[in-house]
């Protein structure tokens, strides 16, 4: 599922929903969200400690995803195609 803001995702999680993978974008404010990606990762990690979380941003450097509990960070500027992203995910699951 796609959640336009972290707040909506966290609300869903308070009902008991959990997911195998969370891909969290850095800028969630366009849809009205207040929490930035790294803060969202921290909250998700607190609610689902065993989750696989990946941070995603247009920035070249990790803006804090890994420090807040993400397994890794991908720059949208370096992941060129959908297959690049799929390959990177597959390498994490090995």
C-alpha positions as CSV (number, residue, x, y, z in Angstrom):
1,X,0.0,0.0,0.0
2,X,1.0,3.6,-0.5
3,X,0.6,6.1,2.2
4,X,0.9,9.8,1.2
5,X,2.1,10.9,4.6
6,X,3.9,9.3,7.6
7,X,1.0,10.4,9.8
8,X,-1.4,8.3,7.8
9,X,0.9,5.3,7.9
10,X,1.4,5.6,11.6
11,X,-2.4,5.9,12.1
12,X,-2.8,2.6,10.1
13,X,-0.1,1.0,12.3
14,X,-2.0,1.9,15.5
15,X,-4.8,-0.4,14.2
16,X,-2.3,-3.3,14.2
17,X,-1.3,-3.2,10.5
18,X,2.3,-4.2,9.8
19,X,4.1,-4.6,6.5
20,X,7.1,-6.7,5.3
21,X,8.8,-3.7,3.8
22,X,8.6,0.1,4.3
23,X,10.1,2.4,1.7
24,X,10.0,5.9,3.2
25,X,10.6,9.0,1.1
26,X,12.4,11.9,2.7
27,X,9.9,14.6,1.6
28,X,6.4,13.7,2.6
29,X,5.1,17.3,3.0
30,X,3.6,17.7,-0.5
31,X,0.6,15.6,0.7
32,X,0.3,17.6,3.9
33,X,2.6,15.5,6.1
34,X,4.6,17.1,8.9
35,X,7.2,14.4,9.6
36,X,10.2,14.1,7.4
37,X,11.5,10.7,6.2
38,X,14.1,10.0,9.0
39,X,11.7,11.0,11.7
40,X,9.1,8.7,10.1
41,X,11.6,5.8,10.1
42,X,12.3,6.3,13.8
43,X,8.5,6.1,14.6
44,X,8.0,3.1,12.4
45,X,11.0,1.4,13.9
46,X,9.5,2.0,17.4
47,X,6.2,0.4,16.4
48,X,7.7,-2.5,14.3
49,X,11.2,-3.3,15.5
50,X,11.8,-6.1,13.1
51,X,10.7,-4.3,10.0
52,X,12.8,-3.9,6.8
53,X,12.9,-0.1,6.2
54,X,14.5,1.7,3.3
55,X,15.0,5.4,3.1
56,X,14.6,7.1,-0.3
57,X,15.6,10.7,-1.3
58,X,16.7,12.9,-4.1
59,X,19.7,13.8,-2.0
60,X,23.0,12.0,-2.7
61,X,23.9,11.6,1.0
62,X,21.7,9.9,3.5
63,X,19.8,12.7,5.4
64,X,19.5,10.5,8.5
65,X,17.6,7.4,7.5
66,X,20.1,4.8,8.7
67,X,20.8,6.7,11.9
68,X,17.1,6.5,12.7
69,X,16.7,2.8,12.0
70,X,16.5,2.2,8.3
71,X,18.4,-0.8,6.9
72,X,19.8,1.3,4.0
73,X,19.3,4.5,2.0
74,X,18.9,4.8,-1.8
75,X,19.3,8.1,-3.7
76,X,16.8,8.6,-6.4
77,X,19.5,10.2,-8.4
78,X,21.5,7.0,-8.4
79,X,18.7,4.5,-8.9
80,X,18.1,5.1,-12.6
81,X,15.5,2.4,-13.5
82,X,12.9,0.4,-11.8
83,X,15.1,-2.7,-12.3
84,X,18.0,-0.9,-10.5
85,X,15.7,-0.6,-7.5
86,X,14.5,-4.2,-7.7
87,X,18.1,-5.4,-7.9
88,X,19.1,-3.3,-4.9
89,X,16.2,-4.7,-2.9
90,X,17.0,-8.2,-3.9
91,X,20.6,-7.8,-2.6
92,X,19.2,-6.7,0.8
93,X,17.1,-9.8,1.1
94,X,19.9,-12.3,0.4
